[in-house]
């Protein structure tokens, strides 16, 4: 029986969770988590790579992890995993996925109350048993119960934008290389750059669809073929992602591409507009309502032109006013990746990054950027990675020393910090330290027991601080595992508008925070946005494209994004200039 990539990934996720529960060193747990993520997102068959001795070619996969994969292939399990399973029921791992229940709490609940599953945990909360344990209390008990009632549980494996795009672009490139392919493109929610997708839609045009569909089904990235017909093929890749390909005659290309890009609400609105003109609109083109053959559009822009509209960028097709704007000529000219001049939120090896300031600056220059702010964490972030006041100043001197060698190249390497926002809005570093830095990013890395009103007030206080330039990842969401904080984003936007503080669109594909609707609201309120990579290694700068995608979905123009400007221009723009 073939070993699926998802099976191997799930195995290492479970090993990581049980190891964390057992108190294993953090680096071992992280290694298992990274292996799980790598195996889940690898395009090629992990089983085949293991058979050929190539697993260690994958980033972050060493000989120890590769040996465990071989053990799993040979025995169907891992000895290390079975030993942990003898100590902890699998249900405890599910408990660890409930918001408010970490490894230490889960282990304690099992040891002291015998709670070994989310169902048992819910029953214990309802019976008031958790509040009797020292250090938990009624408030913590209610928080956990609320999470359980809201469906809180183990993190769900979702298809993030970066992963979906990587696979889709690989397949589109292969399609375009086929002799019979006239055109090929990504469609669906992925073309609209939604943060998370369920599956991937591709469309192509060809005078002879059959051979093109057959070659698609035979792609080495394909694990299973679900369906293969005259106009459509559905496959599952080695990472478990389903991809559907539709192929149509070139004369119908524009109609097909527009229809399968969506969104559903956008297309419904277009059909209503077509009906007002006596037409029926479908993927086959326009037809008279009273009957007749549809007339297809060979180009997508022709669909919109026929309806008296300017072509609408896919990122805006959510029925949020884009059709009206296309009708009256007020569609914005959206920001593009090439407009980004620099990165104002990134890390180095002084905290939890993997590159020196010089290495990060070099990576930024290679990507055509002209500045990079080294904003390592302050102490309160925890995990032993943050900097205290003395270490912050020492790191600033280190960055300044590295910057001197780059000035002749026209590159600005900036001193900075990602300072934690503590309850009450107090910042984790004194004002005299923050005043010494070029750029200050403020972040709330957890609610720390604060409710909506308290957290909002804390963040507003940070926004009002004279040295804070930007609020990073304002809602704290993680798309693959953590709900956004319960914070009043509208109040944050109002405070930023009042004070001249910027808001960040964090380009990490696991975050993409702000959400597009909040980005649009901020723009409408006159707040400027930063698209930041939050890079922790040199390759991390490549995620800026996803931040730009999110900004475009929020109707952002070049002028709305702070870091489309040069560093001297930004210095004049910020509130402490």
C-alpha positions as CSV (number, residue, x, y, z in Angstrom):
1,X,0.0,0.0,0.0
2,X,1.4,3.4,-1.0
3,X,2.5,5.7,1.8
4,X,0.9,9.1,1.3
5,X,2.7,12.4,2.2
6,X,-0.1,13.4,4.4
7,X,0.2,10.1,6.4
8,X,3.9,10.8,7.0
9,X,3.2,14.4,8.0
10,X,0.4,13.4,10.4
11,X,2.8,10.9,12.0
12,X,5.4,13.6,12.7
13,X,2.8,16.0,13.9
14,X,1.6,13.4,16.5
15,X,5.2,12.7,17.5
16,X,5.9,16.4,18.0
17,X,2.7,16.8,20.1
18,X,3.5,13.8,22.3
19,X,7.1,14.8,22.6
20,X,6.1,18.3,23.7
21,X,3.7,16.8,26.2
22,X,6.5,14.7,27.6
23,X,8.7,17.7,28.1
24,X,11.2,17.0,25.3
25,X,13.7,19.8,24.4
26,X,12.1,22.5,22.3
27,X,14.5,22.0,19.4
28,X,13.4,18.4,19.0
29,X,9.7,19.4,18.9
30,X,10.4,22.1,16.4
31,X,12.3,19.7,14.2
32,X,9.4,17.3,14.2
33,X,6.9,20.1,13.4
34,X,9.0,21.4,10.5
35,X,9.4,17.9,9.1
36,X,5.6,17.5,9.2
37,X,5.1,20.8,7.4
38,X,7.8,19.9,4.9
39,X,6.3,16.4,4.1
40,X,2.8,17.8,3.9
41,X,3.8,20.5,1.3
42,X,6.3,18.5,-0.7
43,X,5.2,18.1,-4.4
44,X,7.1,14.9,-4.9
45,X,6.2,11.5,-3.3
46,X,8.0,11.3,0.1
47,X,7.9,7.5,-0.2
48,X,9.7,7.6,-3.5
49,X,12.3,10.1,-2.2
50,X,13.0,7.9,0.8
51,X,13.4,4.8,-1.5
52,X,15.9,6.8,-3.5
53,X,17.8,8.1,-0.5
54,X,16.9,11.8,-1.3
55,X,14.9,12.9,1.7
56,X,17.8,14.9,3.1
57,X,17.6,17.0,-0.1
58,X,14.5,18.6,1.4
59,X,15.1,21.7,3.6
60,X,15.3,20.9,7.3
61,X,15.3,17.1,6.8
62,X,18.4,15.5,8.3
63,X,19.6,12.0,8.6
64,X,17.7,11.4,11.9
65,X,14.3,12.4,10.4
66,X,15.0,10.4,7.2
67,X,15.8,7.3,9.3
68,X,12.5,7.6,11.1
69,X,10.7,7.8,7.7
70,X,12.5,4.6,6.7
71,X,11.4,3.0,10.0
72,X,7.8,4.0,9.3
73,X,7.9,2.6,5.8
74,X,9.3,-0.7,7.1
75,X,7.2,-1.2,10.2
76,X,4.2,1.0,9.8
77,X,5.0,3.0,13.0
78,X,7.8,4.5,15.0
79,X,9.2,3.0,18.2
80,X,9.6,6.4,19.8
81,X,6.0,7.2,19.0
82,X,4.7,3.9,20.5
83,X,6.6,4.5,23.7
84,X,4.9,7.9,24.1
85,X,1.5,6.5,23.2
86,X,1.9,4.1,26.1
87,X,2.2,7.0,28.5
88,X,-0.4,9.4,26.9
89,X,-3.7,8.7,25.2
90,X,-4.1,10.3,21.8
91,X,-7.1,12.3,23.1
92,X,-4.6,14.4,25.2
93,X,-3.1,15.6,21.9
94,X,-6.5,16.7,20.8
95,X,-6.9,18.6,24.1
96,X,-3.7,20.5,23.4
97,X,-5.4,21.9,20.3
98,X,-8.1,23.6,22.3
99,X,-7.4,27.3,22.8
100,X,-6.2,27.9,26.4
101,X,-4.9,24.3,26.8
102,X,-1.2,24.0,26.2
103,X,1.1,20.9,26.9
104,X,1.6,21.7,30.6
105,X,-2.1,22.2,31.3
106,X,-3.1,19.1,29.3
107,X,-0.5,17.0,31.2
108,X,-1.7,18.4,34.5
109,X,-5.4,17.8,33.7
110,X,-4.6,14.2,32.8
111,X,-2.5,13.6,35.9
112,X,-4.7,15.3,38.5
113,X,-8.2,14.8,37.0
114,X,-7.9,11.9,34.6
115,X,-9.1,14.1,31.7
116,X,-8.0,12.4,28.5
117,X,-10.1,13.9,25.7
118,X,-11.9,17.1,24.6
119,X,-15.2,15.5,25.6
120,X,-14.0,14.7,29.0
121,X,-12.5,18.2,29.3
122,X,-15.9,19.8,28.4
123,X,-17.7,17.7,31.0
124,X,-15.1,18.7,33.6
125,X,-15.5,22.4,32.8
126,X,-19.3,22.1,33.0
127,X,-19.0,20.4,36.4
128,X,-16.7,23.2,37.6
129,X,-13.7,20.8,38.3
130,X,-11.0,22.9,36.6
131,X,-11.6,26.0,38.9
132,X,-10.6,23.9,41.9
133,X,-7.0,23.4,40.5
134,X,-4.4,25.9,41.7
135,X,-3.5,28.4,39.1
136,X,-6.5,27.8,36.8
137,X,-9.6,29.3,38.4
138,X,-13.1,30.0,37.1
139,X,-12.1,32.5,34.4
140,X,-9.7,30.0,32.8
141,X,-12.3,27.3,33.0
142,X,-14.9,29.5,31.3
143,X,-12.4,30.4,28.6
144,X,-11.7,26.8,27.8
145,X,-15.4,25.9,27.9
146,X,-16.2,28.8,25.5
147,X,-13.5,27.5,23.1
148,X,-15.0,24.0,23.2
149,X,-18.5,25.3,22.6
150,X,-17.3,27.3,19.7
151,X,-15.8,24.3,18.1
152,X,-12.2,24.8,19.3
153,X,-10.1,21.7,18.8
154,X,-7.0,20.4,17.0
155,X,-5.6,22.6,14.4
156,X,-7.0,22.0,10.9
157,X,-4.7,21.4,8.0
158,X,-5.7,24.1,5.5
159,X,-4.3,25.0,2.1
160,X,-2.5,28.3,2.5
161,X,-2.1,30.8,-0.3
162,X,1.7,30.2,-0.8
163,X,1.4,26.4,-0.9
164,X,-1.5,26.5,-3.3
165,X,0.1,29.0,-5.6
166,X,3.4,27.0,-5.7
167,X,1.6,23.9,-6.9
168,X,-0.7,25.8,-9.3
169,X,2.1,27.7,-10.9
170,X,4.1,24.5,-11.3
171,X,1.2,22.9,-13.1
172,X,0.3,25.9,-15.2
173,X,4.0,26.1,-16.3
174,X,3.8,22.5,-17.4
175,X,0.6,23.0,-19.3
176,X,1.9,26.0,-21.2
177,X,4.9,23.9,-22.3
178,X,2.7,21.4,-24.0
179,X,2.5,21.9,-27.8
180,X,-1.3,21.7,-27.8
181,X,-1.9,24.3,-25.2
182,X,-2.9,27.8,-26.4
183,X,-3.4,29.4,-23.0
184,X,-3.4,28.2,-19.3
185,X,-4.2,30.1,-16.2
186,X,-5.1,29.7,-12.5
187,X,-8.8,30.3,-11.8
188,X,-11.1,30.2,-8.8
189,X,-10.4,31.6,-5.3
190,X,-6.7,31.2,-5.8
191,X,-6.7,33.6,-8.7
192,X,-8.5,36.0,-6.5
193,X,-5.7,35.4,-3.9
194,X,-7.9,34.2,-1.0
195,X,-5.8,33.4,2.1
196,X,-7.0,29.8,2.2
197,X,-8.4,27.6,-0.5
198,X,-10.2,24.3,-0.6
199,X,-8.8,23.0,-3.9
200,X,-7.3,24.5,-7.0
201,X,-9.0,25.3,-10.3
202,X,-7.0,25.6,-13.5
203,X,-8.3,26.5,-17.0
204,X,-6.7,26.1,-20.4
205,X,-7.5,26.4,-24.1
206,X,-6.6,24.0,-26.8
207,X,-7.9,23.0,-30.3
208,X,-7.5,19.4,-29.1
209,X,-8.2,19.0,-25.4
210,X,-7.8,15.3,-25.1
211,X,-4.0,15.0,-25.2
212,X,-3.6,18.0,-23.0
213,X,-5.8,16.5,-20.3
214,X,-4.0,13.2,-20.6
215,X,-0.6,14.8,-20.1
216,X,-1.9,16.7,-17.1
217,X,-3.1,13.4,-15.5
218,X,0.4,12.0,-16.1
219,X,2.3,14.8,-14.4
220,X,4.8,13.4,-11.8
221,X,3.2,15.5,-9.1
222,X,-0.1,13.6,-9.5
223,X,-0.8,10.8,-7.0
224,X,-4.4,9.8,-8.0
225,X,-6.6,10.6,-11.0
226,X,-10.2,11.1,-9.8
227,X,-11.7,11.8,-13.2
228,X,-10.5,12.2,-16.8
229,X,-13.0,13.3,-19.5
230,X,-13.2,15.1,-22.8
231,X,-13.1,18.6,-21.2
232,X,-12.1,18.2,-17.6
233,X,-9.7,16.3,-15.4
234,X,-9.6,16.1,-11.6
235,X,-6.4,14.8,-9.8
236,X,-5.0,14.6,-6.3
237,X,-1.4,15.6,-5.8
238,X,1.1,13.9,-3.5
239,X,0.4,16.5,-0.8
240,X,-3.3,15.7,-0.9
241,X,-4.4,18.8,-2.8
242,X,-7.1,18.3,-5.4
243,X,-6.7,20.1,-8.7
244,X,-9.4,20.5,-11.4
245,X,-8.5,21.4,-15.0
246,X,-11.0,22.5,-17.5
247,X,-10.0,22.8,-21.2
248,X,-12.0,24.7,-23.8
249,X,-11.6,25.9,-27.4
250,X,-9.6,29.1,-27.7
251,X,-12.7,31.0,-28.9
252,X,-14.4,30.5,-25.5
253,X,-11.3,31.3,-23.4
254,X,-12.3,34.6,-22.0
255,X,-15.8,33.4,-21.0
256,X,-14.4,30.4,-19.3
257,X,-11.7,32.2,-17.4
258,X,-14.0,34.9,-16.2
259,X,-16.7,32.4,-15.0
260,X,-14.4,30.1,-13.2
261,X,-12.5,32.9,-11.5
262,X,-15.6,34.0,-9.6
263,X,-16.5,34.9,-7.0
264,X,-20.1,33.5,-7.0
265,X,-21.5,36.8,-5.8
266,X,-19.5,38.7,-8.4
267,X,-20.8,36.5,-11.2
268,X,-24.4,36.7,-10.0
269,X,-24.1,40.5,-10.1
270,X,-22.7,40.3,-13.7
271,X,-25.5,38.0,-14.7
272,X,-28.1,40.5,-13.3
273,X,-26.4,43.3,-15.3
274,X,-26.5,41.1,-18.4
275,X,-30.2,40.4,-17.9
276,X,-30.9,44.1,-17.8
277,X,-29.5,44.2,-21.3
278,X,-31.6,41.3,-22.4
279,X,-28.7,38.8,-22.2
280,X,-28.0,35.6,-20.5
281,X,-24.3,35.2,-19.3
282,X,-22.6,31.8,-18.6
283,X,-19.2,30.2,-19.0
284,X,-20.2,29.7,-22.6
285,X,-20.7,33.4,-23.3
286,X,-23.6,35.7,-23.9
287,X,-26.9,34.6,-25.3
288,X,-30.3,36.4,-25.8
289,X,-32.6,35.7,-22.9
290,X,-35.4,34.7,-25.3
291,X,-33.2,31.9,-26.8
292,X,-30.4,31.4,-29.2
293,X,-26.8,30.1,-29.2
294,X,-24.3,31.7,-26.8
295,X,-21.7,34.0,-28.3
296,X,-18.4,33.3,-26.4
297,X,-15.7,35.8,-25.7
298,X,-12.2,35.0,-26.6
299,X,-10.7,37.5,-24.2
300,X,-11.7,38.0,-20.6
301,X,-11.8,41.8,-21.0
302,X,-14.4,41.4,-23.6
303,X,-16.9,39.9,-21.1
304,X,-16.6,43.1,-19.0
305,X,-16.6,45.4,-22.1
306,X,-19.8,43.8,-23.4
307,X,-21.4,44.8,-20.0
308,X,-20.1,48.4,-20.2
309,X,-17.5,47.8,-17.6
310,X,-13.7,48.2,-17.3
311,X,-11.8,44.9,-16.7
312,X,-11.8,44.2,-13.0
313,X,-8.7,42.8,-11.3
314,X,-9.4,39.3,-9.9
315,X,-8.5,40.3,-6.4
316,X,-11.5,42.7,-6.3
317,X,-14.2,40.3,-7.6
318,X,-16.0,39.9,-4.4
319,X,-19.2,42.0,-5.1
320,X,-17.9,44.8,-2.8
321,X,-18.5,47.7,-5.0
322,X,-16.1,46.8,-7.8
323,X,-18.8,46.6,-10.5
324,X,-20.1,50.1,-9.7
325,X,-16.5,51.3,-9.8
326,X,-15.8,49.6,-13.1
327,X,-19.0,51.2,-14.5
328,X,-18.1,54.8,-13.5
329,X,-14.3,54.6,-14.1
330,X,-13.2,54.8,-10.4
331,X,-11.5,51.4,-10.1
332,X,-8.2,52.0,-8.2
333,X,-4.8,51.3,-9.8
334,X,-3.7,48.6,-7.4
335,X,-0.3,48.4,-5.8
336,X,2.1,45.9,-7.4
337,X,5.0,43.9,-6.0
338,X,7.5,46.0,-8.0
339,X,6.3,49.1,-6.2
340,X,7.7,47.8,-2.8
341,X,10.9,49.7,-2.0
342,X,11.9,48.1,1.3
343,X,10.9,45.9,4.3
344,X,10.2,47.4,7.7
345,X,9.7,44.3,9.8
346,X,12.3,41.5,9.8
347,X,14.5,39.6,12.1
348,X,18.1,38.6,12.5
349,X,20.0,36.0,14.6
350,X,19.9,38.4,17.5
351,X,16.5,36.9,18.4
352,X,14.9,34.1,16.5
353,X,16.1,34.8,13.0
354,X,18.6,32.7,11.1
355,X,20.6,35.4,9.3
356,X,23.0,38.1,10.4
357,X,22.0,41.7,9.7
358,X,24.4,41.8,6.8
359,X,23.0,38.5,5.3
360,X,19.4,39.9,5.6
361,X,20.4,43.1,4.0
362,X,22.1,41.3,1.1
363,X,19.0,39.2,0.6
364,X,16.9,42.4,0.5
365,X,19.3,44.0,-2.1
366,X,19.1,40.8,-4.2
367,X,15.3,41.3,-4.4
368,X,15.7,44.9,-5.5
369,X,14.9,46.5,-2.1
370,X,16.7,49.6,-0.8
371,X,16.1,49.2,2.9
372,X,15.6,46.6,5.6
373,X,14.7,47.2,9.3
374,X,16.1,44.7,11.7
375,X,13.3,44.5,14.2
376,X,14.2,41.6,16.6
377,X,11.9,40.7,19.5
378,X,11.9,42.3,22.9
379,X,12.2,40.2,26.1
380,X,8.5,39.8,26.9
381,X,7.8,37.7,23.8
382,X,9.1,34.8,25.8
383,X,10.7,31.5,24.6
384,X,14.1,32.9,25.6
385,X,14.5,34.8,22.3
386,X,13.9,38.4,23.1
387,X,16.2,41.3,23.9
388,X,16.4,43.3,27.1
389,X,17.2,47.1,27.0
390,X,21.0,46.6,27.1
391,X,20.8,43.9,24.4
392,X,18.6,46.0,22.3
393,X,21.1,48.9,22.2
394,X,24.0,46.5,21.7
395,X,22.2,44.9,18.7
396,X,21.5,48.4,17.3
397,X,25.2,49.2,17.4
398,X,25.9,45.9,15.6
399,X,23.3,46.8,12.9
400,X,24.8,50.3,12.6
401,X,28.3,48.8,12.1
402,X,26.9,46.5,9.3
403,X,25.0,49.4,7.8
404,X,28.2,51.4,7.2
405,X,29.4,48.9,4.6
406,X,26.1,49.3,2.7
407,X,25.7,53.0,2.5
408,X,27.9,53.3,-0.6
409,X,25.5,50.9,-2.4
410,X,22.5,53.1,-1.6
411,X,21.1,50.7,0.9
412,X,19.7,51.6,4.3
413,X,20.0,48.9,7.0
414,X,17.9,50.2,9.8
415,X,18.0,49.7,13.6
416,X,14.7,48.6,15.1
417,X,12.7,46.4,17.5
418,X,9.5,44.5,17.6
419,X,8.5,45.5,21.1
420,X,5.7,43.7,23.0
421,X,2.6,45.5,24.1
422,X,1.9,44.6,27.7
423,X,-1.4,44.9,29.5
424,X,-2.4,48.5,30.0
425,X,-0.5,49.5,26.9
426,X,2.9,49.6,28.6
427,X,5.7,48.8,26.1
428,X,8.4,46.2,26.9
429,X,11.3,48.7,26.6
430,X,11.8,52.1,28.1
431,X,11.3,55.3,26.0
432,X,15.0,56.2,26.1
433,X,15.9,52.9,24.3
434,X,13.1,53.2,21.7
435,X,14.2,56.8,21.0
436,X,17.6,55.5,19.8
437,X,16.1,53.2,17.1
438,X,15.2,54.0,13.5
439,X,12.0,52.1,13.5
440,X,9.7,50.7,16.2
441,X,7.2,47.9,15.5
442,X,4.8,47.2,18.4
443,X,3.0,43.8,18.7
444,X,0.6,42.1,21.0
445,X,1.8,38.5,21.2
446,X,-1.1,37.2,23.2
447,X,-4.0,38.5,25.2
448,X,-2.4,37.7,28.5
449,X,-5.8,37.3,30.2
450,X,-7.2,40.5,28.7
451,X,-10.8,40.7,27.5
452,X,-11.8,42.6,24.3
453,X,-12.1,46.0,26.0
454,X,-8.8,45.6,27.9
455,X,-6.8,44.3,24.9
456,X,-8.2,47.1,22.7
457,X,-7.3,49.7,25.2
458,X,-3.8,48.3,25.6
459,X,-3.2,48.4,21.8
460,X,-4.7,51.9,21.5
461,X,-2.3,53.1,24.2
462,X,0.6,51.6,22.2
463,X,-0.7,53.3,19.0
464,X,-0.7,56.6,20.9
465,X,2.9,56.1,22.1
466,X,5.1,58.7,20.4
467,X,7.9,56.2,19.4
468,X,5.7,53.5,17.9
469,X,5.8,53.6,14.1
470,X,3.6,50.7,13.2
471,X,1.4,48.0,14.8
472,X,2.3,44.6,13.5
473,X,-0.1,41.7,12.7
474,X,-2.9,43.5,14.7
475,X,-5.3,40.6,15.2
476,X,-2.7,37.9,15.9
477,X,-4.4,35.3,13.8
478,X,-2.7,32.2,12.4
479,X,-4.6,30.8,9.5
480,X,-3.5,27.2,10.2
481,X,-4.1,27.2,13.9
482,X,-5.2,30.3,15.9
483,X,-8.3,32.4,15.7
484,X,-7.8,36.2,15.7
485,X,-7.7,38.0,19.0
486,X,-11.0,39.5,20.2
487,X,-10.0,43.1,19.6
488,X,-11.9,46.0,18.2
489,X,-10.0,46.6,14.9
490,X,-12.2,49.6,14.1
491,X,-11.0,51.3,17.3
492,X,-7.4,50.5,16.3
493,X,-8.0,52.0,12.9
494,X,-9.5,55.2,14.4
495,X,-6.5,55.5,16.8
496,X,-4.0,55.2,13.9
497,X,-5.9,57.8,11.9
498,X,-5.8,60.1,14.8
499,X,-2.1,59.6,15.7
500,X,-0.5,59.0,12.3
501,X,0.6,55.5,13.3
502,X,0.8,52.9,10.6
503,X,-0.8,49.4,10.5
504,X,0.9,46.4,9.1
505,X,-0.2,43.8,6.5
506,X,2.0,40.9,7.7
507,X,2.9,39.0,4.5
508,X,3.6,35.7,6.3
509,X,1.1,33.4,4.5
510,X,0.2,31.9,7.9
511,X,-0.9,35.4,9.0
512,X,-1.9,37.8,6.2
513,X,-3.0,40.1,8.9
514,X,-4.7,42.7,8.4
515,X,-7.6,41.0,6.6
516,X,-8.5,42.7,3.3
517,X,-11.7,44.2,4.7
518,X,-9.8,45.8,7.5
519,X,-7.1,47.1,5.1
520,X,-9.8,48.7,3.0
521,X,-11.4,50.3,6.1
522,X,-8.0,51.6,7.2
523,X,-7.3,53.1,3.8
524,X,-10.8,54.8,3.8
525,X,-9.9,56.2,7.2
526,X,-6.7,57.7,5.9
527,X,-4.4,55.2,7.6
528,X,-1.2,54.2,5.8
529,X,-0.3,50.5,5.6
530,X,3.1,48.7,5.7
531,X,3.5,45.4,3.8
532,X,6.1,43.6,5.8
533,X,7.7,40.2,5.4
534,X,8.3,39.4,9.1
535,X,11.2,37.5,7.7
536,X,13.2,35.2,10.0
537,X,15.7,34.0,7.3
538,X,16.9,35.3,3.9
539,X,14.2,33.3,2.0
540,X,11.5,34.8,4.2
541,X,11.7,38.0,2.2
542,X,10.0,36.2,-0.7
543,X,6.6,36.3,1.1
544,X,6.2,40.0,0.4
545,X,4.2,39.0,-2.7
546,X,1.5,37.6,-0.6
547,X,1.3,40.7,1.5
548,X,0.8,42.7,-1.7
549,X,-1.9,40.3,-2.8
550,X,-3.7,41.0,0.5
551,X,-3.2,44.8,0.0
552,X,-4.7,44.5,-3.5
553,X,-7.7,42.7,-2.1
554,X,-8.1,45.6,0.2
555,X,-8.2,48.0,-2.8
556,X,-4.8,49.5,-1.9
557,X,-2.9,51.7,-4.3
558,X,0.8,52.4,-4.3
559,X,0.1,55.7,-2.3
560,X,-1.7,53.7,0.4
561,X,1.4,51.6,1.2
562,X,4.1,53.2,3.3
563,X,7.0,51.1,2.0
564,X,6.5,52.0,-1.6
565,X,8.4,55.1,-0.7
566,X,12.1,55.6,-0.1
567,X,13.5,55.6,3.4
568,X,14.1,59.4,3.4
569,X,10.5,59.8,2.3
570,X,9.2,57.6,5.1
571,X,11.2,59.4,7.7
572,X,9.3,62.6,6.8
573,X,5.9,60.8,6.7
574,X,5.9,59.1,10.1
575,X,4.5,60.8,13.2
576,X,7.9,61.3,15.0
577,X,9.5,63.0,12.0
